[in-house]
Amino acid sequence: MDLKTIFGLVETILGGFLLLVSIMSFYFAFTFSGPILNFVEIAIDSENIIILADSLIMLLKIILYSFDLFFLFASILLILDGILKIRDED
C-alpha cells in the first residue's frame, strides 16, 4: 500500500463523514425551524419586531442552507477524489 492509496482512503473517509454531517444539518434545520419561529412570535409582542425577527431568521436559514449545500458538494468531491486516488494505477 503506497502513500497515494493511504491519502485516498483518508480522503474518502473524511468525505463520508462530511457528507453525514451535512445531511444531519439539513435534517435538523428542517425539523427545528418551525418551533424557533413560533418561539420568536410568542416572545415578542410588537408586530414590527416580529416581522424583523422572522426576516432575520429566514436570512440566517438561507445562509446556513448555502453552507450546507457547499459542504454537501465538497464531501461528494472528496469521496470521488479519494476513490480516484485509490484506483489510480500509476
N, C-alpha and C positions, 0 to 999 in steps of 0.2 A: 504494500500500500504506500503510494508516494504522497508527497506533500499536497499536490493538487487535488487528489481524491479526498484527503482529510479536510481541506478547505471546502470542498464541495459538500461533504457531509455536514460540516458545521453550518454552512450557509443554508442548506436545506432544513436543518433542524431549527435554526433561528427564524427562517421564513415561515415555517409551520407554526411556531409559537406566536409570531407577529400576526399571522392570519387568524389564529384562535382569539387573540386579544382584540383584534378589530371586529370580529363577529360578535364577541361578547359585549363590546362597547356599543355596537348598533342595537343589540337586544336591550341593554339597559337604558339607552337613550329613548327607544320607542316605548318601553314599559313604564318608565318613571316620568315622562313628560307631562302626562295628564294630572297626576297628583301635585306636581310642582306648580302648575298653572292654577289649580284650584286653591292651593295654599296662598298664593300671592293675591288672588281675588278676595279671599276671606280676611287676610291680614291687613289689607289697605282699604280704606273706605272711599276715598276720593276717586271719581271715575277717570280723571286726567292722569293720575298717578298709576292707576291700574292699566290704562292703555300704554303708558310709557313702560311699565314693568313688563307687560306682555310683549311689547315690541323688542325690548332688550333681551328677554328670554328667547324669543324667536331668533334674534340675531346671534345669540350665543349657540343656539342649537344648529344654525346654519354653519357657523364656524366649526363646531365640533363634528358635524357630519362631513364637512370638507376634509378635516384632518383624518377622519375615519376612512374616507374613500382613498386618501393618499396612502395611508398605512395598508389598506387592503391591496391596492395595486403594487405597492412596494414589496409586500410579502409574497405576492404571486411572482413578481420578477425575481426575488431572492430564491424562491423554490426552483423556478425554471433555470436560473443561472447555476444553482448548485447541482441540479440534475445534469446539466450540460458539462459541468466540470468533472462530474463522476464518470460520465460516459465518454469523455474525450479520450481518444486512443493514440495520442502523440507518442 
